[in-house]
Amino acid sequence: MQGRTLRRLRLASQVVFLLLFVVLLLRTEFPGSIRSATTDVRIPYPVGLFLETDPLVAIATALSSWTLYRNLVWAVPLLLLAILVGRAFCGWVCPLGTLNHFFGSLKSEQKRGVALIASNRYKRWQAAKYYILAAVLAMALAGSVTGLFLDPLSFLVRSFAVSVVPTINYALRSGLDAVDRVPYEPVRLLGNGLSFVLNATVLTFKQPHFGQAALIGGLFVFVLVLNVRVTRFWCRAICPLGALLGVCSRWSLVQLDKHDGQCNDCRLCLLHCQGGDDPIPGATWRKAECHLCMNCLADCKEGGLSFHWGTSPARTTRETPQLQRRAVMTGLASGAVLVPLLRSGPGLKAAADPLLIRPPGALDESHFLERCIRCGDCMKVCPNNALHPALFEGGVEGLWSPVLVPRVGYCEPNCVLCSQVCPTGAIWEITVAEKTGRPAPAGEVSFAPPGTDSAAPAGEPIRIGTAFYDRGRCLPWAMCTECIVCEEWCPTSPKAIYLVAADVIDSRGQVKTVRQPYVDPRLCTGCGACEYACPIKGRPAVYVTNAGESRSRSNQFLLQENQPQQRS
């Protein structure tokens, strides 16, 4: 009876934390116009709660940057909790673990019974996650947190933000549109009511589209489908956070007692075991693998198992993971070698790829890669859908880190939401005054990001790049056709794009006055509004590169002056 009660409590805990995760992810957006805002817009929800309490993220970023970002202090209590109660987070809280748990329960009839019991015994390949953890920590010590793309919370946030939520959003909107076209009034009224409910709960303010959504979503689906073959395969064999918590469980006060005299060897305790930790009497209980799901306790009909609090484990308990020293050293060496291997390419070279346009407030590239965990929160919160997961713009090491794609969306001048939701400080938290170069309000305090003297020189805006013209494609320059779209869309004050009237000769030999656009590089911030609005389809006539970005001292092409050039 006690086991069944604990299992119900665990199930309730899983549902609550999964719903909390989904709600916070859906609230990682600003449903309205930011352009007209008079003060810094902030999201009133703790949307970074799960990532900011992730011990692996805190430890890895602290090792890579030798600093602990203030938001990650909340990970310390969770680490202490793991020392007290072991891997309870995996079985009771982790939203990815909950999804794995659910899909693992959908096994076919062929995988139930004796076959399922056999598959839930401990397997040697479960030690792989500890070797992955060693590689992740070694990479962090070498100055890169690329390995954290395997962190379960980062993996889940990225999958939901970039793929799952946009897919569900599109499917629901398409369904509502189809209902709205039904020539039957009661059906349309029902659709309107459903639309009102969904817009208030599930649907995002705008339909987002992300590059690589199919790849990231396909990987997420693959991880879930693996559970049909092997119960919680990700948690047992891959998850580096689970490995970290398993190591910490060495000092856990939760102990399993096996009462051999009350066991009839039915092996039902293995039927729904989530961790593959061998709770069966007569075998060694592997404490580091146990998720404390309490399924073994609930399934045992004879009372052959019980948990108690204490510091003295039973003689049938193995408190530490069963690892091979050579494999651990191989994991550490692999992580240490992987970082210089990844950085042997041009990824860190200044302006290696002109399309590597980072969000405003992003640290210089080396410090950025010390902190960015590829969680996708900045992409989810961007109101203009301007941030997307990188492919190889920043080299292999920059895979899935955020880049600005102006052709899809531009950076809103009055928006600093991406800097607010970044859990690790890869995008330093800035204010609108700092971003635009306006005087800061009285009492406002700002802090310089690591590796720089300030986010930008005093009185100047934060630049993420500079716009350039392709005169061979620009209508006023190449085709004697009037077009002032880029100048109208330029949001800086004074405008970085200005027009100069010029007399040109058209194809009929007639003299025609056309206003031709120019860019003032000292005023351009690289927001991408001009490229976004350019009416030339395909390759635009005006495009943004990362040249002149504030975060890099070397990627500059203008001599510094005491005052920025102003134009009336």
N, C-alpha and C positions, 0 to 999 in steps of 0.2 A: 504493500500500500504506500509506503514512504517513497519507494522508487517511482511509482506512477505519479505521485504528487510532484516530485522533483522534475520528472519529465514534462509534465504539463506546465510547470513554472518555466522550464527552459524553453519550451515551445512558445509560450507567451512572450518571453524576453526576446526571442529571435524575431517574432512578428513586430513587436514594438520598435526594435532598433532598425529593422529593415524599412518599416514605414517612415521612421524618423529620417533615415538616410535619403529616401526618395523625396520626402517633403522638402528637406533642406536643399537637395539638388535642384528641384523644380523652382525653388525660391532664389536660386542663384541667377537672378536677372533683375533688371529694372523695367517694370511695365509702364513706360511712358516716355515723354520727350525729355532728354537731358539738355538739349541746346538752350532751352528757355530757363533752365534752373539758375537761381541767383546765389545759391550756396552749394558747397560740395555735396553731391548726392551720395548717400550711403545706403547699403542694404541692411534693413533692421533685423536680420536673422543671423545667427551664428553658423553661416553656411560652410565654414571650414572646420566644423567641430570634429569630424572623423579624422581628417588628415592631420589636424593639429594635435590630436591625442595619439598619434601613431608613434610608438617608441622607435621603430626601425627608421622612420623618416628623421626623427630627432637625432638619433645616434649617427646615422650616415652623413647628414648635413653638418653635424658638429665636427665629425672627423675630416670632412672634405674642406670646410671653411675655417675650422678651429674657432668657431663661434656658434652659439645656440640662439637662433632667432627667437625673439620674445614670444611669438605665438606658440612655439613648440614646447614651451615650459609645461604645458598641460599634458605632455606625454609622460612626464615623470610619475604622476600617480598611477597611470596604467601599468608602467613598468614595475612599480612597487606591488601593484595588485597581482601581477603575474608571479612575483616572488612568493606571495602569500598563498595564492590559490591555483597556480599553474596555468594551463592553457584554457581557462574558463572563457576568455575572450573569444577563442575560436569557436566554442560550442554554444555560447550564449549571446554574443554581441555581433561578431563580424558579419556584415551583410553579404559579402561574397561567400562566406562559409554557409550562411543560411540558404542561399540559392543553390550551392553545391549539394547541401543536405536535401533540399526539396527534389532536385533533379535526380539525385541518387536513389530516391525512393520510387522512381518510375521504372525500375528494372523490369525486364520481361520475366515471364514465368520460368524460363530456362535458367535465369540467373538467381532464382530464389532457392530457398531450402538448403540442401547440402552444399551446392555450388557456392551460394552466397556465404555460408559459414566458412568455407575453405578460403574464399577470397578475402575475408575479413581478418585472417590471421596476419601477424606481422610479417612483412617482406623486407628483404635487405635493401631494395631500391628506395625505401622510405627515407634512408639516410641521405639521399641526394639533396634534399632541401638544406641540410646543414653545410654541405659543400658549396651550394649556391650562396648561402649566407656568408660563408668565408670569402667567396669571390666578390660579393657586393661590398663587404667591409674593406677588403683590400683595395678595390677601386675607389672607395671613398677616401681612404688614406692617401691614395695617389692623386686626389683632387677631382674626382668625377663621381656623380651619383646616377650615372646612366643605368646602373643595375637596378635602381628603384622602379623602373618601369614594370618589374615583377612584383613590387609591393602590392598586396591584394587590394588595399583601399585606393591607391593610385590607379591600379588597373581597372577597378570597378568604376571610379569616378570618370576616368577617361572614356571607358566603353559606353557608359550611360550618356555622358555629355555630348560626345561626338557622334555616336551611332544610334543607341537605343532610343533616347528621347526624341531626336529628330525623326526617326523612322515611325515611332508611334504617333508623333504629332502629325506627320504627313498622312498616315493612314486614317486617323480620326477626322482630320479636316476633309479629306477626300470623301469619306463616308457621309459626313454632315452635308457636304455640297451635293452629293447624290440624293440624299433625303430631301434637300431643299428644292430639287427639281421634280419631285414626285407631284403629279397633278391631282393631289388629294389633300384637301385642307387639314384634316385631323393629323395626317402623317407629318405635314410641314410644321404644324404647331408643336407636335411631339419633338420633332427635330430641333426646333427653336429652343424648347425647354432643355433638351439634352445639351445643346450648344452652350447655353448659359451656364449649366453646371460644369461642363468640361472646361470652359474658358476660365472659370473661377478656381479650378482644382488642378487639372492635368495639362491642358494645352498651354504652350508658351506664348508670350506676347507676339512674337514673330516666328514664322517658319524658318528655322536655321538650316543651312547646308554647309557641310564640311568636306574638305578633301580627305581622302583615305578613309571615309566613313565605312565603306564596304569591307576594307581590310581589317580595321579595328573591330568592327562588329562581327566579322567572320571568325576572328580569333576568340572573341568573347563566347560566341555560340559553340565553338569547338571545345573550349574549356568546360562549358556546361554539359555538353554531350558526353565528354569523357567520363562523367559520373555514372552514366548508364552502364559503362563497362567496368569501372573500378570506383567503389565508393569514395567520394571526396578525393579524387586523384590529385587535384591541385594542392589541397591541404596536406595530404600525406607525403607528396614527393617534390613539390616545387616551391611552395610558399616560404619565402625567407623570413617573413614576420612570424609565422608559426614556428619556424626553427628557432628564432630568437626567444620566443616565449617558452619553447620547449627547454632551451638551455636554462632559462630563469626558473623553470619549475623544479630544478634540482633542490631548491630550498623551500618548496611548497609545503604547507602544513596539511594539505589534504592527502590522506593515505587510504589505499584500498586494502581491505582485509578479505582474504579468501578462506572460506570455511570448507575444507576438503570433505569433512565428515557429512556435510549436508548436501553435497553435490552428487547427482545421479548421472553425470556425464551426458546431459542432454545437449549441451553446447548452445543453448538458446542465447546465452550472454553474448555470443559472437554474431547473432543474426542481424542486429542493427548497429553494431559497433562502428562508430564514425572514424575513429583514429587508427584502427588496426593495432591496438596496444596490448592484445592478448589478456583480457580480463579473466579468461577461463582458468579455473583452479587446476593446479598441477603444472602451470606454465608461469614464466616470469612476467609480471606486469611491468610494462614499459611506461613509466611515469611521464616521460617527455613527449609521448605520442598521444596521451589521453586528452580528449577535448572536454571531459566532464559532461558528456551529453546525458548521462544517467540511464541510457538505454539498457545497459547490461543489468543494472540494478532492478529496473522495471520488468525486464523479461525473465529474470531468474525466479522460477516458481517455488524453489526449495529454500530460499533465503541463504544461499551459499556465498553471497557477496554483501559487503557493507563498506561504507566510507566512514572515516572518523578524522577528527582533527588531532594532530600530534606531530612530534618531531622524530619519532622512532618508526621508520618504515618496516614493513614485514620483510622477512628474509627472502620472500619470493618477489621482491620489488627491485627493479633496476632504475635507479634515480637519474642516471645520465644517459644521453644518447649513445648508441653503439656505433662508434665511428672507427674508421681506419686512419691511422696517423698519416699514412702516405697520401690518402685521398684528401685529407684536410690541407696538407701542404700543397697538393696540386691545385686545390681551389684557391688558396691564398696566392700562389704563384700566378695562376691564370688571371686573377683579378688585377694583380700588380702589373702584369705584362700587357694586359688588354688596353689599359689607358694610353700608354705611349704608342701602342700600335694604332689605336683609333686616331690619335693626334698626329700621327706621322703624315696624314693627308693635309689638305689645305684648309680644313675646317676652322682652325683658330687664326689663320693668317688674315690680316686686316683686309676687309672687302673681298674675301675669297670668292664669295658669290654676292653679286649686287642685290639679289632678291632676298637676302637674309636680313629682313627688316624686323627687328624685335619691338615688342610693345614699349610705350613710353614708361620710363622708370626702370627698364631692364638694366641690370649690371653689365659691365663690360664682359665680353664673351667668356673669358676664362673663369671669372667669378660667377657668371650666369650658369655655366655648366657645373659649377660646384654646388649649386642649389636647386636647379630646376628638376622636378621629379616627374614631369610629363603627365600631370594629373588632369589637365584640360579644364580646370576651373576658370582660368582666364578666358578661354575660348567660349565657354558656356555663358559667361557674364557679359561679354562684349555686345553692346546693343545693336551694332551695325553688322554683326557676323563677319568682322574683319580679320579676326585671328583664327588661324588654322594650324593643324599639326604639320610640322615640317617633314619633308621626305629626306633629301640629302643636301638641302641648301646650306646647312651647317656641318656637313660631313656626317659620317655614320654616327658619331657621338651625339649629334643634335637631332637624331630621329625622334619625331613626334613632339619636339619642343615647339613653342608657339612662334609663328611668323605672321606678319601682316601681309594680306593679299589684297591690295587696293582695288583690283578689278571686281572683287566680290563685295567689299565694304571698306569704308574709310574710318580713320580714327577720329572720333568726335572730340573736338577741342575741350569741351567742358566735362569730359568723362575721365575718371581715374579709377573706375571700378575694378579693372584687372589688377591694379596694385593693391587694392583692399582685400581681394580674395586669395591672393597668392599665399600659401601657407608657409613658405620657406624663405621669403624675402628675395627670391630670384628676380622678381619684379618689385623693386623697392617701393614702399608706400609713399606716394607723393600727393600733393594737393593740387587743385585746379590752378591756384596762384603760381605754384612752381612750374606746372606744365605750360602755362601760357605766358609766363614771364611777368605777370602783373604783381604789384606790391602785395605782400601777404597781409591778411587781416591782423589787427592788433591781437596779441596773445597767442598767435599760431606759431608752433614750434616745428621745425623740420630737422631731419637728421641726414647727414651725408651718407650715401651708400658706400659699402666697402670698396676700396681701390680707387676712389675718386675724391676730389676735394669737395665737390657738390654735385647735385644732379645736373646742373647747368650753370654757366657763369651768371653772376648776379644780374638781374634785370633782363635776362634773355630766356626765351622759351626752351623747353626740352625738345630737341630735334631728334627724330628717328630716321631721317633721311632727307633727300633733296629731290625735287622734281626736275626733269629734263624734257626737252622737246625733240621729237623726231620730225624735222621740218619736211621730210619727204612724204609724210602722212598727214600733216596738219593742214586743214582746209584753207586757212588764210595764207599760209606759206606756200603750199604746193598747188592749190587749185583756184586761187584768187576768189575764194568764197568766204563771205563773212561768217564768223563763228566766235562767240564770246562765252561759251558755256563754261570753260575752265576758269575764266576770270570771275564769272558770277558765283561759282561754287567755292572759290577760294575763301576759307573762313578766317584767315589771319587779319589782324587790324594793326597797321595798314596792310592791304593785300599784297601777298608775295608775287602774284601774277598781275602784270599791268600790260596795257595795250598801247601800241604806237601806230598811228596812222601812217600808211605808206601808199604811194602811187604805184600801181602795178599795171601791166598790160595783159588783158585777157586773150583768149584764143581768137577773137575777132579783131584784134589789134586796137581795141579801145582802151583808153586809160581809165583806170578804176581805183578808187580809194578804198583800201581794206585795212582794218585794224588788226595788226599782227601781235600775238602774245609773246611776252618775255617773262622770265623768272628772276626775281631778286633772291639770290641764294642766302642773303643775310636775314631775310624775313621768312623764307620757306621752312616749315617744320617737318615736311615729309608726311603729312597726314594722309595723303592719297585721295583727297576729295576730287581733285582735278582728274586724276586717272580714272576714278570710279565713274565720273560723269561724262567723260569724253565720248562723243557720239560715234567715233570711229570704232566699228566692231572688230573683234579679233585683237590684233595688236594695237593698242591705243597710240594716239599721236603724242600724248604726254604721259610720262611714266616716272615712277619713283624708284630710286635706288637708296642704299644705306649710306651713300657718301655724305659726309658732314654730320653723322649722328653724334649726339652729345656724349654718349656713353664711351666713345672711343677717342683717345687722344691722338691716335695715329691715322684714323680714317678721316682726315680733314683735307680740304683742298683750298681753303681760304686763309689768308693771313689774319691773325687776331688783331682787333683794334680795341681801343678803350671803350668806344660806344658803337652800338650797332647802327648801320646806315639807316636813316629814316627818309621817307619820301612823302611829300604832301599830296 
